[in-house]
């Protein structure tokens, strides 16, 4: 049997980039055998939310937007950043309203997962919104362009290209007992 892994020791850390979008640091680490792992880059993001919204008929309210990292226009769940001091459930309510113009009758917390625990510090909080209905217009940030679609949830997972959007869908379907 092999030995259990141990935490690395951070010898020093340098902030490489810090702006409104991202904090990137380079850590100089040593493992339990005193081997150097340097630089090891860590992205310090704030937490995110991912929310599958179902309207009063049970159809999914999804968003379609351009994702620059991958260079694609893709369908996804409602999502966004949790503001400093904001509870993830409150961020879910806010993002649903801002991105779609919808409000939920009920928000269900489906738990949180690490976004990418290899080099990200943040978690993704997954939610299911039930009984959603349109209550107004979108309230998009100046740099957002989002199309809202209402689709059947059956087979929707095959159209979600982002892994944590898929995970939100699977968690929601499990909660719904489908």
N, C-alpha and C positions, 0 to 999 in steps of 0.2 A: 504494500500500500504506500502511496506517495504522501509526502508531508503536506499539511494544509498550507495554503498560501497565506502570506502575512502582508500587512499594510506596508506601503513604501514610506520612507522618511523623506520629507521635503527639506533639502539642505538650504535652498534659497528659491525665491520666486520673483520674476520680473514681469511687470505689467507691460505688455507689448502694444495693445490698442485699447482705448476706452472712449466710447462715444455714446450717443443715445441708443444705438442699436446693439452694441456688443461690447463685451470686455473679454480680451484674450490675454492669457498669461502663459509664460514659459516657466515651468518648474524644473529645477535640478533635483532629481530624486535618487535615492539609494534603496535598493531592495534588501531583503534580509541577509543576502550573501554579500552585501556591500558593493554590488554591481551598480554602475552609474546608468541612469536612464535620463538622458538630458539632450536637448530640451524635450520636455513632454508638454505639449500644448493643451490647455484647458480653456474651454469656452464657458464663460460665466453669464449665462442667460437668466432672466427671470422665468418663473413658472409660466406655463401655457395652459389653456383650456381647449378641449375638443368636445363638441356637443352635437349629438344626433338629435335633430328636432323632428318630431312627428306632429302633423297637424291634426285637427279634430276628426278627420276621416282616416287617419293612420298613415297618410302619405308622408314621405320624407321631404323636409325643406332643406335643400343643400345649396351650396354656393359654388360658383365657378369663377376662378380668377387666375391671373398670370402668376407663375411662381418662377422668379428669376434664377434661383440657384440651379434648377433643372432646365430652365428655358422652356417651360411648358405652360399651357393653359389647361387647368385641371379642375374636375369636380371634387369637392371635399365637404367635410363636415364644417359647421360653424366653428371658428377658432380665433384665438388671439392671446395676447399677453395679459397676465394678471398684473395689475398696477401695484406699485409698492403700497403696502398696508391694506390692500383689498383682499377679501376672502375669495377663493376660487369660485364658489357658487355665485357670488355677486358678479364676478367677471363673466361667468357664463350667461347670466341674465342680461348684462350690459352688451356683450358681444352679439347675442342673438338679436337684440333690438337694433343695434347699430348696423350690423351686416345685412339683416333681412327685413327689418321693419315689423318683425313678429314678436309676440310675447307668449310665454308658456303658461298653461294652467298649472303645471307641476314640473319641478326640476328634480331629477333623481341623480344623486352622486353615485357614480360607478367605480370610484376608486382612482388612484393615481399610479402612474408608472414613470420610470426614468425615461427622459427623452432619448438619451444615448449615454449610458453611464460609463462608457469608455473615455469620454472627454468632454461631457457637458455636465454642468452642475444642477440643471433644472429638472423638474418633473412636469409631466403632462397630466392634468386632472380631467378625467373623462366624465361626461354627463349625458343624460337622456332627458329631453324635454318633451312632455306630453301635452296634448290639447293646445297646440300652438295655433294662434290666429293672428292675422295681419292687423296691426293697430296703427300703422303709420308708414311713413317713408323711411328708406335707409338713411342712416346718419354716418356716412363714410368719412374717413380721414382724407385729407387732400390728395394723398398718394394712392388711394384705393380705387379700384374699378372692379366691382363685384356684380355678377349676374346671379339672380336667385331663381332656382328651379324647384318645382314640386314633382317628385318622382315616387314611384312605388318602391318600398323598401326591399321588395323581393329581388334578389340578384344585385342590389346596389353595391355590395361589397366588391363585386368584380369591376366596378367603375371607379373605385376609390384607389388612387395610385400612391397615396402617402400612407406609410405603415401605421402611424398612430391614428389616422382616420379609420383605417380598417379595424384596428383594435377597438376603437370606440363603437363601431358598428357591431362587432362581435360581442362585446360586453353588453350592449343594449339588447341585442337579439337574445342573449342568454337570460338577461333580466326579464324580458318579455315572455320567455318560455317558448320561443319559436324554434 
